[in-house]
Amino acid sequence: MVVTALAGVLAVSAGLELWRILLLVVAVFAGQLSIGLSNDAIDAERDRAVGRTDKPIARGDITVRTAWTAAILCVVAALGLSAPLGLPLLGAHAVALISAWSYNLGLKATPVSVVPYMVTFGIFPSLAVLSADQPQWAAAWAWCAGAALGVALHLTNVLPDLDDDAQTGIRGLPHRLGGGPSALVASAALVAGAYAATAGPREWDIAEVSALSWVFFGLVLVVAVITVSLGRRERMGRMQFRLAMFAALVLAAQLVASGGSLTT
């Protein structure tokens, strides 16, 4: 839901027509559903092994077959809804989804587990401007900001599951770094993404950055400090992940409030 809301905010900042905004939001929502459903279907046996009672498939409420059917229908819907917005958007959304699915299908257990997050979220800002009547790719700073946020989201998302993953043979980058270092790197990535989103639209001239933009940057900086602090405690990963998602929304809101453009 947060990623879907993020797509909507970025679409508004890009000045899209209402029908394009709605179509993009629904397409992104369907794509996110496909990612979540496929992830739980693939991890069903691991989740059962560690007693994940928060997972409907692991509890037996939903069959793996049903989840796979829903995941495939959702990815087809995501691409079908993207098509009316143009081939550039369709291609970019397809690459973002392939990247996310590659994480689910095996990259999560490798040292390069962060790469799919960097690719998917690096592309993400471009989805809004590629949905326009005259499609464009997002500026380099937007790619950097998205990729940095992807790093933070990956590292914080995995933190609460480090012990369970170790029992089932999953050793991605956060598992190799450890909880504390992962929280520290995630916080640094948040700050880097925030700086890119703050200074990038002003061609990296910090003298041109508005006071309002610095307020948003400061808010993300507070989130980063809290993330590091929580990294010293046990089982606080869920909160850290929510904080990282909150930071992503703050940066998107900053773009709208400051009148920044994703393409400059």
Secondary structure, DSSP 8 states (H G I E B T S, - for coil): -HHHHHHHHHHHHTT--HHHHHHHHHHHHHHHHHHHHHHHHHTHHHHHHTT-TT-HHHHTSS-HHHHHHHHHHHHHHHHHHHGGG-HHHHHHHHHHHHHHHHHHTTGGGSTTTHHHHHHHHHHHHHHHHHTSSS-----HHHHHHHHHHHHHHHHHHHGGGHHHHHHTT---HHHHH-HHHHHHHHHHHHHHHHHHHHHGGGTT-GGGS-HHHHHHHHHHHHHHHHHHHHTTSTT-HHHHHHHHHHHHHHHHHHHHHHT--TT-
